[in-house]
């Protein structure tokens, strides 16, 4: 019997798959399927969260307390004069505007001086604070302006933001007694670059969708950087702005600290414009990686959860393993389209996404690649300076020299 050969005949129409080869691929397909289902559920949550946000009706404010607007400046942002001018045109009885630059040689100084001269009736002041002794120069500038602020309610807005005349009235109405911080959602406005347009579509469909879902499920315990209003007394209670000077995502941390005090953080009903500029591919990629690496360090679990924000790449990976499951890719397209429309069009009234909806899949693939890239490296470039992000979300400036502050 030892010399006897055993043969196994099979029907030529039946394909025999060895367990060693087929099983791992099937398991991989199940993993991608599980992730895709989670992503489709997330799309549904975005639609529901958008509806909940839009359902909030703002009651007019019974009082209009004076407000200090603080704007850190650095260089010539695209449309800087129009951005600054929009804050001087507020339909509000009493407010002041403070600007801060690092040096008087900054080209933003001329623009700020021009807009101040054009609106002499608005109390405004420009200070030059010198090089920041801490990594986050923006927060250092805000801290120096806060020392000069006259009023209890502080509105902090980046130089690349633009608003209409009603911003301060909305902030006043939303800043109730139990509210410590109001953070404004924003519509990204692209510059003259295809990469800028892709990023704007991503911000207006993907990023804000995540903010709205977090608001619906857990409430607001974070803030968004471009425009934040807070009480001066609350900022003092969290340890002052100096406590934030070593963080890259200072907005997120500020919201955390205010919420930890037991004060409400709310997502404003006012949507600002965030002018993101027209960077080329390299500058845009550096900007995206900076955000990704910062998010990974400050919100580790949240960063992993970003995987569910992009159903299309997951659907393509699933179809690469199991091509016969292609109907799921069609479902992913439909669910993603519904979520993108709910946020970009219904909430933000974004003409870019409405007119270029076909770019959403392209942006999703690029976003997925950046998400993967965010797991590697810890150095970033920001406004011509280099930093290393630490494991706790703080970051270290590589080479900085402090200068004495001057005022105008």
C-alpha positions as CSV (number, residue, x, y, z in Angstrom):
1,X,0.0,0.0,0.0
2,X,3.0,2.3,0.5
3,X,3.5,2.3,-3.3
4,X,-0.1,2.9,-4.1
5,X,-0.8,6.4,-5.6
6,X,-4.1,8.1,-4.7
7,X,-5.6,10.6,-7.3
8,X,-8.4,13.0,-6.8
9,X,-10.5,13.8,-9.8
10,X,-12.6,16.9,-9.9
11,X,-15.2,18.3,-12.3
12,X,-13.4,20.7,-14.6
13,X,-16.2,23.2,-14.0
14,X,-15.5,23.5,-10.3
15,X,-12.7,25.7,-9.0
16,X,-10.9,24.4,-6.0
17,X,-9.6,27.2,-3.6
18,X,-7.0,26.2,-1.1
19,X,-7.8,27.5,2.4
20,X,-4.3,29.0,2.8
21,X,-4.9,31.4,-0.1
22,X,-8.7,32.1,0.0
23,X,-9.3,32.5,3.7
24,X,-7.0,35.5,4.3
25,X,-8.5,37.4,1.4
26,X,-12.0,36.7,2.7
27,X,-11.1,37.8,6.2
28,X,-9.6,41.0,4.7
29,X,-12.8,41.5,2.8
30,X,-14.9,41.2,6.0
31,X,-12.6,43.8,7.7
32,X,-13.1,46.2,4.8
33,X,-16.9,45.5,4.9
34,X,-17.1,46.2,8.6
35,X,-15.2,49.5,8.1
36,X,-17.4,50.5,5.2
37,X,-20.6,49.8,7.1
38,X,-19.4,52.0,9.9
39,X,-18.6,54.7,7.4
40,X,-22.1,54.5,5.8
41,X,-23.6,54.8,9.3
42,X,-21.4,57.8,9.9
43,X,-22.8,59.4,6.7
44,X,-26.3,59.0,8.1
45,X,-25.2,60.6,11.3
46,X,-23.9,63.6,9.4
47,X,-27.2,64.1,7.7
48,X,-29.0,63.9,11.1
49,X,-26.5,66.2,12.8
50,X,-26.9,68.8,10.0
51,X,-30.7,68.7,10.5
52,X,-30.3,69.2,14.3
53,X,-27.9,72.1,13.8
54,X,-30.2,73.9,11.4
55,X,-33.2,73.4,13.8
56,X,-31.7,75.7,16.4
57,X,-33.4,79.2,16.2
58,X,-31.5,82.1,17.7
59,X,-33.5,84.6,19.8
60,X,-32.5,88.2,19.5
61,X,-30.2,89.6,22.2
62,X,-31.8,91.8,24.9
63,X,-28.5,93.6,25.4
64,X,-25.5,94.5,23.3
65,X,-22.4,94.5,25.5
66,X,-19.2,96.0,24.2
67,X,-16.9,93.6,22.4
68,X,-13.1,93.5,21.8
69,X,-12.0,92.0,18.5
70,X,-8.5,90.7,18.4
71,X,-6.8,89.8,15.1
72,X,-3.2,88.5,14.9
73,X,-1.5,89.3,11.6
74,X,1.4,87.8,9.8
75,X,2.1,88.6,6.1
76,X,-0.2,89.4,3.3
77,X,-3.0,86.9,3.2
78,X,-5.0,86.8,0.0
79,X,-7.7,89.5,0.2
80,X,-6.3,90.8,3.5
81,X,-7.8,94.3,3.2
82,X,-11.3,93.0,2.5
83,X,-11.0,90.6,5.3
84,X,-10.1,93.2,7.8
85,X,-12.5,95.7,6.5
86,X,-15.4,93.3,7.1
87,X,-14.8,93.5,10.8
88,X,-14.8,97.3,10.8
89,X,-18.2,97.3,9.1
90,X,-20.1,95.6,12.0
91,X,-23.6,96.7,12.7
92,X,-22.9,97.0,16.4
93,X,-23.0,100.0,18.8
94,X,-19.7,99.6,20.6
95,X,-16.6,97.5,19.8
96,X,-12.9,97.9,19.5
97,X,-10.4,96.2,17.2
98,X,-6.8,95.2,18.2
99,X,-4.2,94.0,15.7
100,X,-0.9,92.4,16.5
101,X,2.2,91.7,14.3
102,X,5.6,90.4,15.2
103,X,7.6,93.3,13.5
104,X,6.8,96.7,12.1
105,X,8.4,95.5,8.8
106,X,5.5,93.0,8.3
107,X,3.7,94.0,5.1
108,X,0.4,93.4,7.0
109,X,1.1,96.6,8.9
110,X,0.4,98.8,5.9
111,X,-2.9,97.1,5.2
112,X,-4.0,97.4,8.9
113,X,-3.1,101.0,9.0
114,X,-5.0,101.7,5.8
115,X,-8.2,100.1,7.0
116,X,-7.9,101.9,10.4
117,X,-7.5,105.2,8.5
118,X,-10.5,104.3,6.3
119,X,-12.7,103.8,9.5
120,X,-11.5,106.5,12.0
121,X,-14.8,106.2,13.9
122,X,-13.9,102.6,15.0
123,X,-11.5,102.5,18.0
124,X,-8.5,100.4,16.7
125,X,-4.9,99.8,17.7
126,X,-1.9,98.0,16.2
127,X,0.9,96.5,18.4
128,X,4.1,94.9,17.3
129,X,5.0,92.2,19.9
130,X,8.3,90.9,18.6
131,X,9.2,87.3,18.2
132,X,7.3,85.0,20.5
133,X,9.2,83.4,23.3
134,X,6.9,80.4,23.0
135,X,6.2,78.1,20.0
136,X,2.7,79.3,19.1
137,X,3.3,82.9,18.0
138,X,-0.4,83.4,17.2
139,X,-1.4,82.7,20.9
140,X,1.5,85.0,22.1
141,X,0.0,87.8,20.0
142,X,-3.5,87.1,21.3
143,X,-2.1,87.2,24.9
144,X,-0.5,90.5,24.3
145,X,-3.7,92.0,22.8
146,X,-5.7,90.6,25.7
147,X,-3.7,92.7,28.1
148,X,-4.9,95.8,26.3
149,X,-8.5,94.6,25.7
150,X,-11.1,96.9,27.4
151,X,-14.2,94.7,27.3
152,X,-15.3,91.4,28.9
153,X,-16.4,89.7,25.6
154,X,-13.4,88.9,23.4
155,X,-13.8,87.9,19.7
156,X,-10.6,86.3,18.3
157,X,-10.5,86.0,14.5
158,X,-7.8,84.9,12.1
159,X,-6.6,87.3,9.4
160,X,-7.9,85.0,6.7
161,X,-11.5,85.3,7.8
162,X,-14.3,87.4,6.4
163,X,-17.7,88.2,7.8
164,X,-20.8,90.3,7.1
165,X,-22.2,93.0,9.3
166,X,-24.1,90.7,11.7
167,X,-21.3,88.8,13.3
168,X,-21.2,90.7,16.6
169,X,-25.0,90.7,17.1
170,X,-25.1,86.9,16.8
171,X,-22.2,86.5,19.2
172,X,-24.0,88.8,21.7
173,X,-27.2,86.8,21.4
174,X,-25.4,83.5,21.9
175,X,-23.2,84.6,24.8
176,X,-25.7,83.7,27.6
177,X,-24.7,83.8,31.3
178,X,-23.8,80.1,31.3
179,X,-21.8,80.2,28.0
180,X,-18.1,80.5,28.3
181,X,-17.1,80.2,24.7
182,X,-18.7,80.5,21.3
183,X,-16.9,78.9,18.3
184,X,-18.0,79.7,14.7
185,X,-18.2,77.1,11.9
186,X,-16.7,78.2,8.7
187,X,-17.1,77.9,4.9
188,X,-13.7,77.4,3.3
189,X,-13.3,79.7,0.2
190,X,-10.6,78.5,-2.2
191,X,-8.0,80.5,-3.9
192,X,-6.8,80.2,-7.5
193,X,-5.4,76.7,-7.3
194,X,-6.9,73.3,-8.0
195,X,-5.4,72.0,-4.8
196,X,-7.0,74.8,-2.8
197,X,-10.3,73.9,-4.4
198,X,-10.0,70.3,-3.4
199,X,-9.1,71.3,0.2
200,X,-12.0,73.7,0.4
201,X,-14.4,70.9,-0.7
202,X,-12.9,68.6,1.9
203,X,-13.3,71.2,4.7
204,X,-16.8,72.0,3.7
205,X,-18.0,68.4,3.4
206,X,-15.8,66.3,5.6
207,X,-14.3,68.4,8.4
208,X,-17.5,70.2,9.4
209,X,-19.5,67.0,9.1
210,X,-17.3,65.6,11.9
211,X,-17.8,68.7,14.0
212,X,-21.6,68.4,13.7
213,X,-21.6,64.7,14.6
214,X,-19.5,65.4,17.6
215,X,-21.8,68.2,18.7
216,X,-24.9,65.9,18.3
217,X,-23.4,62.9,20.1
218,X,-21.2,64.4,22.8
219,X,-21.8,68.1,22.9
220,X,-19.2,70.7,22.3
221,X,-16.0,70.5,24.4
222,X,-13.7,71.9,21.8
223,X,-13.4,75.0,19.6
224,X,-12.6,75.8,16.0
225,X,-9.6,78.1,15.4
226,X,-10.6,80.7,12.8
227,X,-13.2,82.6,14.9
228,X,-13.8,82.2,18.7
229,X,-15.6,84.4,21.2
230,X,-15.0,84.0,24.9
231,X,-15.4,85.8,28.2
232,X,-12.3,87.5,29.4
233,X,-13.0,86.2,32.9
234,X,-13.3,82.6,31.7
235,X,-10.0,82.9,29.9
236,X,-8.4,84.0,33.2
237,X,-10.0,81.0,34.9
238,X,-8.4,78.5,32.6
239,X,-5.0,80.0,33.3
240,X,-4.9,82.7,30.7
241,X,-3.9,82.4,27.1
242,X,-0.3,81.7,28.2
243,X,-1.4,78.2,29.1
244,X,-2.0,77.5,25.3
245,X,1.2,78.9,23.9
246,X,2.9,75.5,23.6
247,X,0.0,73.8,21.7
248,X,-0.4,73.8,18.0
249,X,-4.1,73.0,18.2
250,X,-4.7,75.8,20.8
251,X,-8.3,76.1,19.7
252,X,-9.2,72.5,20.5
253,X,-7.4,72.8,23.9
254,X,-9.1,76.1,24.7
255,X,-12.5,74.5,24.2
256,X,-11.5,71.5,26.4
257,X,-10.4,73.8,29.3
258,X,-13.5,76.0,29.1
259,X,-15.8,72.9,29.1
260,X,-13.8,71.4,32.0
261,X,-14.8,74.5,34.1
262,X,-18.4,73.6,33.6
263,X,-19.1,76.5,31.2
264,X,-20.9,75.8,28.0
265,X,-19.1,75.7,24.7
266,X,-21.5,76.2,21.8
267,X,-21.2,76.0,18.0
268,X,-22.4,79.3,16.7
269,X,-25.3,79.7,14.2
270,X,-23.1,82.2,12.4
271,X,-20.9,80.8,9.6
272,X,-17.8,82.8,8.7
273,X,-15.8,82.7,5.5
274,X,-12.3,81.2,5.8
275,X,-10.1,82.3,2.9
276,X,-7.6,79.4,2.6
277,X,-5.5,80.9,-0.2
278,X,-4.3,79.5,-3.4
279,X,-1.3,77.3,-2.5
280,X,0.3,75.0,-5.0
281,X,0.6,71.3,-4.5
282,X,3.6,71.3,-2.1
283,X,2.3,74.1,0.1
284,X,-1.1,72.6,0.2
285,X,0.2,69.1,1.1
286,X,2.4,70.6,3.9
287,X,-0.6,72.4,5.3
288,X,-2.7,69.2,5.3
289,X,0.0,67.1,6.9
290,X,0.5,69.8,9.5
291,X,-3.2,69.5,10.5
292,X,-3.1,65.7,10.3
293,X,0.0,65.4,12.5
294,X,-1.3,67.9,15.0
295,X,-4.7,66.1,15.2
296,X,-3.0,62.7,15.6
297,X,-1.0,64.0,18.6
298,X,-3.9,65.9,20.3
299,X,-6.7,63.5,19.6
300,X,-5.4,60.0,19.1
301,X,-8.7,58.1,19.2
302,X,-10.4,60.8,17.2
303,X,-7.7,60.6,14.5
304,X,-8.2,56.9,14.1
305,X,-11.9,57.5,13.8
306,X,-11.3,59.7,10.8
307,X,-11.0,56.5,8.8
308,X,-14.8,56.4,8.8
309,X,-15.2,59.8,7.3
310,X,-14.2,58.5,3.8
311,X,-16.4,55.6,2.6
312,X,-15.2,55.8,-1.0
313,X,-11.6,54.7,-0.4
314,X,-12.9,51.9,1.8
315,X,-15.4,50.8,-0.9
316,X,-12.6,50.7,-3.5
317,X,-10.4,48.6,-1.2
318,X,-13.3,46.2,-0.6
319,X,-13.9,45.9,-4.4
320,X,-10.2,45.3,-5.0
321,X,-10.5,42.2,-2.7
322,X,-14.1,41.1,-3.7
323,X,-14.9,42.7,-7.1
324,X,-18.4,41.1,-7.1
325,X,-19.3,43.4,-4.2
326,X,-19.2,46.5,-6.4
327,X,-22.8,47.5,-5.5
328,X,-21.4,48.5,-2.1
329,X,-19.2,51.1,-4.0
330,X,-22.4,52.5,-5.5
331,X,-24.0,52.7,-2.1
332,X,-20.9,54.5,-0.8
333,X,-21.2,57.1,-3.5
334,X,-24.8,57.7,-2.7
335,X,-24.3,57.9,1.1
336,X,-21.3,60.2,0.7
337,X,-23.2,62.5,-1.7
338,X,-26.1,62.8,0.8
339,X,-23.7,63.7,3.6
340,X,-21.7,66.1,1.6
341,X,-24.8,67.9,0.3
342,X,-26.3,68.2,3.9
343,X,-23.2,69.9,5.2
344,X,-21.8,71.9,2.3
345,X,-25.0,73.0,0.6
346,X,-27.7,72.9,3.3
347,X,-25.6,74.2,6.2
348,X,-22.8,76.3,4.5
349,X,-24.5,77.3,1.3
350,X,-21.2,76.5,-0.5
351,X,-21.3,77.3,-4.2
352,X,-18.0,75.6,-4.8
353,X,-19.2,72.1,-3.7
354,X,-22.6,72.7,-5.4
355,X,-20.9,73.4,-8.7
356,X,-18.0,70.9,-8.4
357,X,-19.7,68.0,-6.8
358,X,-17.8,65.6,-9.0
359,X,-14.6,66.5,-7.2
360,X,-15.7,65.1,-3.9
361,X,-14.5,61.5,-4.8
362,X,-11.1,63.0,-5.9
363,X,-10.8,64.9,-2.6
364,X,-11.8,61.9,-0.6
365,X,-8.9,59.8,-2.1
366,X,-6.4,62.6,-1.4
367,X,-7.8,63.0,2.1
368,X,-7.3,59.3,2.7
369,X,-3.7,59.5,1.5
370,X,-3.0,62.5,3.8
371,X,-4.6,60.6,6.7
372,X,-2.2,57.7,6.2
373,X,0.7,60.2,5.9
374,X,-0.3,61.8,9.2
375,X,0.9,58.6,11.0
376,X,4.5,59.3,9.9
377,X,6.8,62.1,11.0
378,X,6.4,64.8,13.6
379,X,8.0,67.9,12.1
380,X,5.9,70.6,10.4
381,X,6.4,73.9,8.6
382,X,4.2,76.9,9.6
383,X,4.5,80.4,8.3
384,X,8.2,80.0,7.5
385,X,9.1,78.4,10.8
386,X,9.8,74.8,11.7
387,X,8.5,72.9,14.6
388,X,8.5,69.4,16.2
389,X,5.2,68.1,17.6
390,X,5.6,66.3,20.9
391,X,3.6,63.3,22.1
392,X,1.3,65.4,24.3
393,X,0.2,67.7,21.5
394,X,2.6,70.5,22.4
395,X,5.3,71.5,20.0
396,X,8.8,73.0,20.0
397,X,10.0,75.8,17.9
398,X,13.2,75.1,16.1
399,X,15.1,78.4,16.3
400,X,13.4,81.5,17.5
401,X,14.7,84.8,19.0
402,X,12.6,87.1,21.1
403,X,12.4,90.8,20.5
404,X,11.0,93.6,22.7
405,X,7.4,94.6,22.0
406,X,6.6,98.0,20.6
407,X,3.2,99.7,20.1
408,X,1.5,102.1,17.7
